[in-house]
Each structure stands twice: as structure tokens, then as C-alpha cells.
Amino acid sequence: MQVGDLVKWTWLEESYHIACGPLGLNLTDARKRGIIVDNNGYNFFVRWENGDFRAQRPNTIEVISESR
């Protein structure tokens, strides 16, 4: 994974959020697509399609499309 890649939550992260996330707040649709905008060597910083900017661990996201 690198800056510019299009990513989404892994199925495990989606499942965890549905099972253990806050009631009434479903972010799984908002986490279908996001772009990696920075990387500090430990976390990837992702701008999600709903405008959220979040730090994500590499094991919580997967690449949909790689940047050139």
C-alpha cells in the first residue's frame, strides 16, 4: 500500500464495526472507498468518501486500486 491507493475496510473490520460499534451509527457504507493521503510508517491516513480523515492500521484496510 502507498499514498494514492484507493482502499476500503476489510471484511473483518466491517464485521467488527457492525458487531461492536456504536448503536445506530453504521459507517460500513462510508468506508467502501477512500484514498490514502499519507503514511507515517505505522498508520495510513485515509480520506474517506464521506469526508472523514482517519488513521487506519494496515490490517484494517485493503487496496481496491493501486496508484500509478
C-alpha positions in Angstrom: 0.0 0.0 0.0 1.1 3.5 -0.8 -0.1 7.1 -0.9 -2.7 7.5 -3.7 -4.1 4.0 -3.5 -7.9 3.5 -3.4 -8.8 1.4 -0.3 -11.7 0.0 1.6 -12.3 -1.6 5.0 -11.5 -5.3 5.2 -14.5 -7.7 5.7 -13.2 -8.3 9.2 -13.1 -4.6 10.1 -16.7 -4.2 8.7 -17.9 -7.2 10.7 -16.2 -5.9 13.9 -17.8 -2.4 13.4 -21.3 -3.9 12.9 -20.9 -6.2 16.0 -19.1 -3.9 18.4 -19.6 -0.3 17.0 -21.9 2.3 18.5 -25.6 1.6 18.1 -27.3 3.5 15.3 -24.1 4.5 13.7 -23.3 2.4 10.6 -20.1 3.6 8.9 -19.7 0.5 6.7 -21.2 2.3 3.6 -18.9 5.3 4.2 -15.8 3.0 4.3 -16.3 1.3 1.0 -13.9 3.8 -0.7 -11.1 6.0 0.5 -7.8 7.4 -0.7 -4.5 7.0 1.2 -3.2 10.6 1.6 -0.2 10.0 4.0 1.7 7.2 5.7 3.9 7.6 8.8 5.3 4.0 8.7 2.8 2.7 11.3 -0.6 4.1 10.1 -2.1 5.0 6.8 -4.1 8.2 6.8 -7.2 7.8 4.7 -9.7 10.4 3.4 -13.0 8.5 3.2 -15.7 9.3 0.6 -17.9 10.9 3.3 -15.1 13.4 4.0 -13.8 11.8 7.2 -10.0 11.7 7.6 -8.9 8.8 9.7 -5.7 6.9 10.7 -6.0 3.2 9.7 -3.8 0.3 10.6 -2.6 -1.7 7.5 -4.6 -4.8 8.7 -7.9 -2.8 8.7 -7.8 -1.7 5.0 -7.3 -3.4 1.7 -6.4 -2.0 -1.7 -9.1 -1.7 -4.4 -7.0 0.1 -7.0 -3.3 1.0 -6.9 -2.0 4.4 -7.8 0.4 4.8 -10.7 
